[in-house]
Amino acid sequence: MEKPFYITTPIYYVNDKPHIGHAYTSLACDMIARFKQLDGFDVKFLTGTDEHGQKIEKAAAAKGVDPQDFVDEVSVSFSNLCPLLNLTNTDFIRTTESRHKAAVQYLWQQLLDSGNIYLGEYAGWYAVRDEAFYQEDEIVNGKAPTGAEVEWIKESSYFFKLSAWQQPLLDYYSKHPEAIQPESRRNEVLRFIEGGLKDLSISRRTLKWGVPVPGDPDHVMYVWLDALTNYLSALGYPNAGYEPYWNQAIHVVGKDILRFHSVYWPAFLMAAQLPLPKTVFAHGWWMVEGEKMSKSLGNVIDPVEVVATYGSDAFRYFMLRDLSFGQDGDFSQSAFIGRLNTDLANAYGNLCQRVLSFIYKNAEATVPTPGDFEEADKALLAMPNDLLPTLRKQIDNFQLHRYCETVWQIIGEANRYVDAQKPWSLKKEDPARMATVLYVLTEIIRQVAILTQPILPLTSFKILAMLGVEDKNFASLKLALKPGFVIPEPQPLFAKY
């Protein structure tokens, strides 16, 4: 069996249509999933939608529709995001599916049987927008720390003994510092845990739209216990077979939901005697032209519109390249166009176009047979394979922008090699040397196209198809392009704006 690998986006809440924040998380996971698949791993990549809770119940009531009909309609906009962005997700989970409900109820029973759930009464602040409970000292000017409106709730509730898992969580994170990344987020979580954990209300009586509590249908489960379990239910938990993937689980989330994933979720898992995910990585938020993205400002970026205008590869490249993964970023039109023109059209596109067009016009459209390689040839040809260990580390450390930088270093070197070797001059002066130079460049384009697949899948496929390349995984970097292949007339890969 290939090495198992499992990566997840959060499941997206279906109270509104997708924006670039949703797209960003999905694209980051897709880049990592594609890389691992090309590197010989057996990859499972999960995304989906979170469809229960008071916010959904209220939104459906406001529209005068049944909650199930409401989520059926809105969930489609998120599932449509997958082909739009050219994602390779292997599953799309919905929390209203029977396979998920069965897994959540099984997990609840495990927590109950282990003595980690008890019935009591909840009295405190609840934010419908966040689907979260807040302590008195967290309320700021009558609102949740997120700015959400809160309401005082007093009702019968089941509780999870979160307080019992304070020290086990601290001990675990002390031994596994890689379990929460980046470091700034880990420190934030540790401070929260060290501040003291109180038992968590995990059911609601006044809410009807949720997963019923086993043995007590008057209660439905707290939406976060329900939602977080999707990572297990999609693997077939509790049935056998989920374990190899679960042992390699990586959750990529926005920083606003880090607490749920690195405090509540691992505590649930510990209580159920299940392994914890290897890593929870919390990325930053996107601003738009220096301002916070919000409906009221009318500056929410719709990924559907961006892809319709520029194509999915251009959108993918900007989102993955333009900021350090884990930090906040700014989506500006000038930065977006700058990346497209400089990195894609002028660097990558120009390399492919100038080399392949020259071959098409001056070498009978045929990949030439090389002579002996000079030192400059060998140095360029070795770059992609020599840099593969660095690229692996960058993927494993979530340095997605660094991955892009590293591959574009090769593209830069290849363009400088063209300028230095001057194949147009060699055509008259030394045709044999010209053939070698053109072969080296065509081979480097093949290798670069293999490495850009996680970022630019459509463009990479076009380039590899143009060269007649069938072996596209990273092991094939060591192979060599066969001379004699007749290429079609090259077309520009990227538009300039």
N, C-alpha and C positions, 0 to 999 in steps of 0.2 A: 504493500500500500504506500502511496505517496505520503509525504509528511502533511498532516492535517493543519489547516489554518482557518481561523474563524474571525471575521471582522464585522462589526455592526454599526449602523447609524442609530441614533435614537429613533424611536417611532414617532412620527410627526403628528401633532394634534390637529384634527380636521375641522377646526373652527374657522379657518380662512384658507385662501389659496396659497400655494408655495411662493416664497421669495428667494433672494439670492443666499440668505442664510441657510435655508434648507438645501439649496443646490450645492453650496460650499461643502457642507458636511458629507453629502453624498459623493461629490467628486473626489474629495480627499480619500474616502474609503475605497472608491473605485480605483484610484491610482495605485493604492497599496495592494488591493486585491489583484489587479492586473499584473503588477510586478511579481507578486508571489506565484501567481499561476505560470508566468513565463519562466520563473526560476525553479519550477518543478514541484510546487506545493499543490496539494489537493485543497482547493479553496472553497469555503462557504462564505458568502457575502450577503448579509441580511439588511433589509430596510422594510418600512411598513408604516402603518398608521395606528394612532392611539384614539379610540373611538368611544370611550365611556367618560362619565363624569358630569358634574353639575353644569359646567360651561356648555357642554353639548346639549344637555337636557333643556337648558334655557334658550339656546340658539334655535333648537328645533321648535320649541313652543312659540317663540317669537314669529317663526315662519308658518306656524299652524300645521306642521307636518310631524309624522311619527319620527322619533329619534333614529330608528334603523334606516328609514328612507333618507333622512338627512345625511347620515354618514355614508350611505351607499353612493350618494351623489358627489359629496365633497372628496371622498377617498380617491375617486377616479383622477382628480387633478394631480394627486401625488403619485399614483401609479403611472400616469402618463409622463411624469418627469423622468422616469427611468429610460425609456427609449429616446426621449428628447435629448438627454445628456449623454446617451450612449453608455449607460451603466451596464455592468456585468453581474448585477445582483442575481444570486441563485435562488432567492426566495423573497416574497413580499408578504409580510404577516399583517393581519388585521385583528385587533383585539376582540372583534365581534364574531370571530370564527370559532366553531365548536372545538377544534383542536387546542385552541388557546384557552378557552374557558375551562376545559377539562384539566389542563396542566396547572392553571392557577388554583383551582379548587383542590387538586392533589397537593400542591405546595402548602396551601392553607392548612390542610389536614396534618401535614408533617409538622408544621409549626405548632399546631394545637396539641398534637400527641406528645410533642417534646416539652410541653409546659411553658411555651413562650407566648401564648395568647391567653388573655383573660377578659372577662366581661366587666365593664365598669361604666362610668358616666363621663362624657367629655364636656368640658366647659372652657371655651377659649376662642381665640380669633382665627377666622378662616378666610382665605382669599380665593374667591371663585376663579378669578383670572389665572392664578398660579396653580390652582387645585392643590393648595398647600396650607398647612397649619402653622401658625406663628406664635411664639412665646411673647409674653407681655413686654419684656425688655427689647424685643425686636421691632415693636411698633414705633414708627416715627411719624409724628404729627397726624396720628390717627390712621396711618396707612402702613401696609407691609413695607419691608425694606426695598422691595422692587418698585414701589409706588402704586401697587394695586390696592383697590378698595378692599376693606376687610369687614366681616360681620361677626358678631358674637353668636356663638353656637353653643347650645346646651342640650345634650341628648344622650341616650344610651348608646354605648359604643364598645366594640372590642378593641383591646389594646395589645400591641406587641411590646414585649419587654426589651425595648431598645437600651435602656439603662444598663442592663446586664452585660451588654456587649461593648461597653466603652473601653475597658482595658484590653479585651481581646483584639479590638480593632487597632488600638495604639500599638500593641505588641506586634501585630501582623505588619503594619506599615513600617515599623522600625526594622523588621527583618526583610521587608520587600519594598524598598524605596521606589522601585520602578513601577509599582502598582498604580500610582497616581502621577500623571505628568501633565504639563511641565512642573518644575520644582515649585514655582510660585503658587500653583494651584494646590500642590500637596501641602505646602505650609498652611495655606488657608483652611484646608480640611482638618489638619491636625489641630489648629487653634480652635476650630469649632468643637471637635470631639473633646479636647482638653477642658473646654468651658463647661462640660457636663451634658450628658445625654438624658433626656426624659423619655419615658415610655410614649409610644406613638399610637395615636388613634388610627385604626386601620379599617373602620367600617362606618357606614352612615345609615341611619334609619329613614331620614326624611328624603333621601335620594333613591330613586327607583331605577335609574339608567346605569346599570353596572352588573358585575358578576355576583350572583347571589352567594351569600356565605353558606357553606355546607352545613346542613342541619338547622339553619336559622334563616329562612328566606325573607324575614322581615328586615334583614340587614343586607346591604350590598357592600362589596369590598372597596376600600379606599383606592382611588384611581391609580396611585403610584405603585401599590403592591401588585395590582392588576397589570399595569403597563410594563413594569420592569421584568416581569416573568416572561415577556415575549421572547427574550433572548434564549430562554430554555425551551419554550413551547415550540418554537420554529425548528428546533433540532429533534423534536419528537419526545422530549422529556414528558413523563418519566419512563417511557419505554427504552429498552436497551438500544445502544447505538449512538447516543448523543455524546457520550463521554469523551472520545478522542478529540472532537472539535471543541467541546466546552472547555477542556483543559488548556486550549490555546486561545481562548476568547480575548478579543480586544474591542473595547467600547470606545467609539469616538463620539463626543458630545459637545454641545455648547457650554460655555462656562456657567450659564445661568441654571443649569440642571445638574451641576457637579455634585451638590450635596446628596441628591437622591441616589446617584450612582456610586458614590464613594463612602456614604455613611449608612443609609437605609438598606440599600441593595446588598452590600457585603454582610451586613448584620443578619438579614433574612437568610442569606446563603449559609452563613456560619451556623445559625440556629437549626437549619435543615440538614446540616452536616454535608454540605455541597462545596466543591472547590470554588474559590473566588476567581474572577476574571484575571488574566495576566496583567492587563493594563487598562486603566480608564484615562483617556487623553482628552483634556478639555481645551478646545480652541476658542479664539476670541470672537468678537462681533464685527460686523461690517458697518462702517459709516458710509454715507453717500455725500460726496463733495464736501467732506468735513463736518457734516451734520448727522445726528442720530436718525436712523431710518424709521419713519413713522407714517401712518395713514394721514394724520392731521397735517403733516408737512407736505403730503402728496409726493414724497420722494422714494417710495418703495420700488425697488428694481424688480421687474418681472423677468425671470430667466427665459420664459417663453418668447418674449419680445426681443431680448438680446440675441438669442439663438436664431430667431427668424431673420434678424438683420445681418449678423456676422458669422453664423454657423457655430456648431457645437464645439469644434476643435479650438477655434479662437477664444470662445468663452472659457473653455476648460483651461487653456494655457494661462490666461490672465489670472483666473481665480487661484490656480495652483502655484503660479510663479511670483505673484506680486507682493505677497507678504509672508513673513516668517510664521509658519503654522504654529498657532498657540497665542499669537499676538492679535490685537485689533487691527483691522485694515480699513482702507478708504477706497470705495469704488468711485473713481472720477473718470469722466469721459476722456479727458486729455491723457491720463495715464493708460487707460484701456487702448486708445488709438496708438499711443506711443509704443506700447508692447507689440501690438499687431504689426506695425510698420517696421520697427527696429529688429525685433527678435525673430518674427515669423517671415515677413516678406523680404527684408534686406539681408538677413543672415541665413536662415534655413532654406527659405524658398529660393533665394538667389543662388546658393550653392548648388542645389539640385538643378535649377534651370540652366545655369551657365555651363555646368558640366555635361548634363544629358543632352542639351541642345547642341553643344559642340560635337559630341559623339554622333548624334543624329545627322548633323550636316557634314562632318569632316571625317568620320570613321565608318561610313556606310551603315550607320545606325546599329552598329554591332559592338558589344563589349569586347575590347581588344585583348589580344594575348600579350602579357607583359614579358619584358626581358628581365635581366638581373635587377634586384632592388638595391637602391642606394640607401645610405643611412637615413636621409630625410624621409624616404618611402617607409622604411621599417619603423621609424619612430611614430609616424602618423598612424600606420596600420595597427600598431600595438596599443594605441590609446584606449579604445573602447573596452577591450578585454582587461587591460591593466587597471582601468578605473572601476570595473564591476564590483570588486570588494568594497570600494568607497561608496558606490551607489547602494549596495546592500545595507551598509551601516546607516546611510542617510534615510533609507526607507524605514529601517527598524527604529530609528530615533525620531521619526516623524518630521524629518527635515526635508519636506517636499520641495520647497523653493530651492534648497541647495542641490537637490537632484537635478532640477531644471538647469541651474547654473553650471553644474558639472558637465552635463551633456552639451550645453551650448559652448563650453570651452573647446570641445572637440570640433564643433561646427566652425568656431572661430579659427582654430588651427588649420582646418581644411581649406577655408577661404584664403588664409595667408599662404598656404601651400600652392594654391592655384596661381596667386599673384607672383610668387617666387619662381615657380616652374615655367610659367608662360607657355602653355601648350600651343597657343596660336603661333608663337615664334618657332616652336619645335617642329611644327608641321613641315616647314621647309628645311630647317637646319638639321633636324635629327628625328625623322619619323618613328624610328624604333623607340627612342626615348619618349616621344609623345605617347606612343601606345602604352608604355609602362605607367606614365603619369596618369593617363586617363583611366587605366585599370585601377590604380591605387585610389583614385577619387571615387570611382564607381563602387569599389569595395567598401570605402569608408562611408559612403552614403547608405549602403546596405546595412552596415553595422549601426550607424546612427538611427536609421529607421527602426531597427529592432529595439533600440533603447528608448525611442520616443513613443513606443506603443502605449505605455501607461498614461501618457499625457495627451497625445494626439493620435488616437486610434484610427480615425478615418484617413488622415493624411499619411500616416505610416503605412497603412494598408495599400494606398494608392502607389506609394513609392516602391514598396516590395513587390507589388503586382507588376509594375512597370519593368522591374528587373528580373521577373520570373522566379522570385524567391518563394519557396514553399515552407522551408524550415524557418520558423519565426521565433522560437524560444531562445533563451539566453545561452543555452548549450551550443546553439548553432553559430554564436559569434566566432568560434574557433574554426568554423568551416570557411572555405574560400569561394568567392563567386566564380562560376565557370565561364571562361571566355567563350565568345561565339553567340551569345544570346542576342537576338535582334530586338531592340527596344522600339516601342511606338513613339510617335512624335510627342515630345513633352509639352505639357500645358502648365501654365503658372499654378503653383499650389496655393498661394495666398494672395488675396487682393490687397492693394494698398489704399489707405484711407486718408 
